[in-house]
Amino acid sequence: MVGKHCKEHHDVAFYARELCITPFYLSQITKGFMNDSPKGLIDRQVILEMKALLSSSDISIKEIAEQLHFEDTSYLCRYFRRHTGMSISEYRNNV
């Protein structure tokens, strides 16, 4: 479900609502079965989507932000750096 909807929805509440459970219960399930929080799983999938877009094409950061439903490019860049430890340009140069 995360793989299917992560481009549009980055919040735990959406997935809990879709599963007809509370975010707290979703958190208990994911921690028990996957040893990670729901937000951690969502963030990991979003980063994988970003890396795929950065690796496979020369589309602009602005277009990537729009495709992944980020507010703006600066937030996308901060999000990427926080989760990978490198900037988007560093990642593109190393790929």
Rosetta constraint file for C-alpha pairs under 8 A:
AtomPair CA 1 CA 5 HARMONIC 6.23 0.50
AtomPair CA 1 CA 15 HARMONIC 7.85 0.50
AtomPair CA 2 CA 6 HARMONIC 5.25 0.50
AtomPair CA 2 CA 15 HARMONIC 7.77 0.50
AtomPair CA 2 CA 41 HARMONIC 7.81 0.50
AtomPair CA 2 CA 42 HARMONIC 6.24 0.50
AtomPair CA 2 CA 45 HARMONIC 7.13 0.50
AtomPair CA 3 CA 45 HARMONIC 6.51 0.50
AtomPair CA 5 CA 9 HARMONIC 5.89 0.50
AtomPair CA 6 CA 10 HARMONIC 5.88 0.50
AtomPair CA 6 CA 42 HARMONIC 6.60 0.50
AtomPair CA 6 CA 45 HARMONIC 6.80 0.50
AtomPair CA 6 CA 46 HARMONIC 6.01 0.50
AtomPair CA 6 CA 68 HARMONIC 7.78 0.50
AtomPair CA 7 CA 46 HARMONIC 6.83 0.50
AtomPair CA 7 CA 49 HARMONIC 7.77 0.50
AtomPair CA 7 CA 67 HARMONIC 6.84 0.50
AtomPair CA 7 CA 68 HARMONIC 4.49 0.50
AtomPair CA 7 CA 69 HARMONIC 6.52 0.50
AtomPair CA 8 CA 68 HARMONIC 6.10 0.50
AtomPair CA 8 CA 69 HARMONIC 5.69 0.50
AtomPair CA 9 CA 14 HARMONIC 6.88 0.50
AtomPair CA 9 CA 69 HARMONIC 7.85 0.50
AtomPair CA 10 CA 39 HARMONIC 7.90 0.50
AtomPair CA 10 CA 42 HARMONIC 6.35 0.50
AtomPair CA 10 CA 43 HARMONIC 7.36 0.50
AtomPair CA 10 CA 46 HARMONIC 7.84 0.50
AtomPair CA 11 CA 15 HARMONIC 7.37 0.50
AtomPair CA 11 CA 39 HARMONIC 7.10 0.50
AtomPair CA 11 CA 42 HARMONIC 7.77 0.50
AtomPair CA 12 CA 16 HARMONIC 6.27 0.50
AtomPair CA 12 CA 23 HARMONIC 6.37 0.50
AtomPair CA 12 CA 38 HARMONIC 6.25 0.50
AtomPair CA 12 CA 39 HARMONIC 6.05 0.50
AtomPair CA 12 CA 42 HARMONIC 7.86 0.50
AtomPair CA 13 CA 17 HARMONIC 5.99 0.50
AtomPair CA 13 CA 22 HARMONIC 7.71 0.50
AtomPair CA 13 CA 23 HARMONIC 5.77 0.50
AtomPair CA 14 CA 18 HARMONIC 6.20 0.50
AtomPair CA 15 CA 19 HARMONIC 6.24 0.50
AtomPair CA 16 CA 20 HARMONIC 6.02 0.50
AtomPair CA 16 CA 21 HARMONIC 5.16 0.50
AtomPair CA 16 CA 22 HARMONIC 5.53 0.50
AtomPair CA 16 CA 23 HARMONIC 5.23 0.50
AtomPair CA 16 CA 26 HARMONIC 6.18 0.50
AtomPair CA 17 CA 21 HARMONIC 6.11 0.50
AtomPair CA 17 CA 22 HARMONIC 7.05 0.50
AtomPair CA 17 CA 23 HARMONIC 7.97 0.50
AtomPair CA 21 CA 25 HARMONIC 6.45 0.50
AtomPair CA 21 CA 26 HARMONIC 6.71 0.50
AtomPair CA 22 CA 26 HARMONIC 6.24 0.50
AtomPair CA 23 CA 27 HARMONIC 6.09 0.50
AtomPair CA 24 CA 28 HARMONIC 6.36 0.50
AtomPair CA 25 CA 29 HARMONIC 6.25 0.50
AtomPair CA 26 CA 30 HARMONIC 6.17 0.50
AtomPair CA 26 CA 38 HARMONIC 6.99 0.50
AtomPair CA 27 CA 31 HARMONIC 6.02 0.50
AtomPair CA 27 CA 37 HARMONIC 5.67 0.50
AtomPair CA 27 CA 38 HARMONIC 5.71 0.50
AtomPair CA 28 CA 32 HARMONIC 6.05 0.50
AtomPair CA 29 CA 33 HARMONIC 6.08 0.50
AtomPair CA 29 CA 34 HARMONIC 7.98 0.50
AtomPair CA 30 CA 34 HARMONIC 5.16 0.50
AtomPair CA 30 CA 35 HARMONIC 6.41 0.50
AtomPair CA 30 CA 36 HARMONIC 5.95 0.50
AtomPair CA 30 CA 37 HARMONIC 5.89 0.50
AtomPair CA 30 CA 38 HARMONIC 6.12 0.50
AtomPair CA 31 CA 35 HARMONIC 4.25 0.50
AtomPair CA 31 CA 36 HARMONIC 4.77 0.50
AtomPair CA 31 CA 37 HARMONIC 5.58 0.50
AtomPair CA 31 CA 38 HARMONIC 7.88 0.50
AtomPair CA 32 CA 36 HARMONIC 7.98 0.50
AtomPair CA 36 CA 40 HARMONIC 6.14 0.50
AtomPair CA 36 CA 41 HARMONIC 6.74 0.50
AtomPair CA 37 CA 41 HARMONIC 6.41 0.50
AtomPair CA 38 CA 42 HARMONIC 6.24 0.50
AtomPair CA 39 CA 43 HARMONIC 5.99 0.50
AtomPair CA 40 CA 44 HARMONIC 6.08 0.50
AtomPair CA 41 CA 45 HARMONIC 6.36 0.50
AtomPair CA 42 CA 46 HARMONIC 6.21 0.50
AtomPair CA 43 CA 47 HARMONIC 6.13 0.50
AtomPair CA 43 CA 83 HARMONIC 7.94 0.50
AtomPair CA 44 CA 48 HARMONIC 6.27 0.50
AtomPair CA 45 CA 49 HARMONIC 6.25 0.50
AtomPair CA 46 CA 50 HARMONIC 6.21 0.50
AtomPair CA 46 CA 68 HARMONIC 7.86 0.50
AtomPair CA 47 CA 51 HARMONIC 6.09 0.50
AtomPair CA 47 CA 80 HARMONIC 6.89 0.50
AtomPair CA 47 CA 83 HARMONIC 7.51 0.50
AtomPair CA 48 CA 52 HARMONIC 6.15 0.50
AtomPair CA 49 CA 53 HARMONIC 6.28 0.50
AtomPair CA 50 CA 54 HARMONIC 6.05 0.50
AtomPair CA 50 CA 64 HARMONIC 7.32 0.50
AtomPair CA 50 CA 68 HARMONIC 7.99 0.50
AtomPair CA 51 CA 55 HARMONIC 5.89 0.50
AtomPair CA 52 CA 56 HARMONIC 5.90 0.50
AtomPair CA 53 CA 57 HARMONIC 5.97 0.50
AtomPair CA 53 CA 59 HARMONIC 7.67 0.50
AtomPair CA 53 CA 64 HARMONIC 7.14 0.50
AtomPair CA 54 CA 58 HARMONIC 6.99 0.50
AtomPair CA 54 CA 59 HARMONIC 7.51 0.50
AtomPair CA 54 CA 92 HARMONIC 6.33 0.50
AtomPair CA 55 CA 92 HARMONIC 6.73 0.50
AtomPair CA 55 CA 95 HARMONIC 6.32 0.50
AtomPair CA 59 CA 63 HARMONIC 6.34 0.50
AtomPair CA 59 CA 64 HARMONIC 7.01 0.50
AtomPair CA 60 CA 64 HARMONIC 6.41 0.50
AtomPair CA 61 CA 65 HARMONIC 6.10 0.50
AtomPair CA 61 CA 73 HARMONIC 6.38 0.50
AtomPair CA 62 CA 66 HARMONIC 6.26 0.50
AtomPair CA 62 CA 72 HARMONIC 7.34 0.50
AtomPair CA 62 CA 73 HARMONIC 5.62 0.50
AtomPair CA 63 CA 67 HARMONIC 6.11 0.50
AtomPair CA 64 CA 68 HARMONIC 6.10 0.50
AtomPair CA 65 CA 69 HARMONIC 5.89 0.50
AtomPair CA 65 CA 70 HARMONIC 4.97 0.50
AtomPair CA 65 CA 71 HARMONIC 7.28 0.50
AtomPair CA 65 CA 72 HARMONIC 6.30 0.50
AtomPair CA 65 CA 73 HARMONIC 5.78 0.50
AtomPair CA 65 CA 76 HARMONIC 6.19 0.50
AtomPair CA 66 CA 70 HARMONIC 6.15 0.50
AtomPair CA 66 CA 71 HARMONIC 7.87 0.50
AtomPair CA 66 CA 72 HARMONIC 7.83 0.50
AtomPair CA 70 CA 75 HARMONIC 7.01 0.50
AtomPair CA 70 CA 76 HARMONIC 6.20 0.50
AtomPair CA 71 CA 75 HARMONIC 6.75 0.50
AtomPair CA 71 CA 76 HARMONIC 7.81 0.50
AtomPair CA 72 CA 76 HARMONIC 6.51 0.50
AtomPair CA 73 CA 77 HARMONIC 6.15 0.50
AtomPair CA 74 CA 78 HARMONIC 6.22 0.50
AtomPair CA 75 CA 79 HARMONIC 6.01 0.50
AtomPair CA 76 CA 80 HARMONIC 6.12 0.50
AtomPair CA 77 CA 81 HARMONIC 6.17 0.50
AtomPair CA 77 CA 87 HARMONIC 6.76 0.50
AtomPair CA 77 CA 88 HARMONIC 6.44 0.50
AtomPair CA 78 CA 82 HARMONIC 6.02 0.50
AtomPair CA 79 CA 83 HARMONIC 6.33 0.50
AtomPair CA 80 CA 84 HARMONIC 5.94 0.50
AtomPair CA 80 CA 85 HARMONIC 7.68 0.50
AtomPair CA 80 CA 86 HARMONIC 7.39 0.50
AtomPair CA 80 CA 87 HARMONIC 6.81 0.50
AtomPair CA 80 CA 88 HARMONIC 6.85 0.50
AtomPair CA 81 CA 85 HARMONIC 4.86 0.50
AtomPair CA 81 CA 86 HARMONIC 4.91 0.50
AtomPair CA 81 CA 87 HARMONIC 5.16 0.50
AtomPair CA 81 CA 88 HARMONIC 7.30 0.50
AtomPair CA 82 CA 86 HARMONIC 7.87 0.50
AtomPair CA 86 CA 90 HARMONIC 6.18 0.50
AtomPair CA 86 CA 91 HARMONIC 6.62 0.50
AtomPair CA 87 CA 91 HARMONIC 6.29 0.50
AtomPair CA 88 CA 92 HARMONIC 6.17 0.50
AtomPair CA 89 CA 93 HARMONIC 6.11 0.50
AtomPair CA 90 CA 94 HARMONIC 6.27 0.50
AtomPair CA 91 CA 95 HARMONIC 6.28 0.50
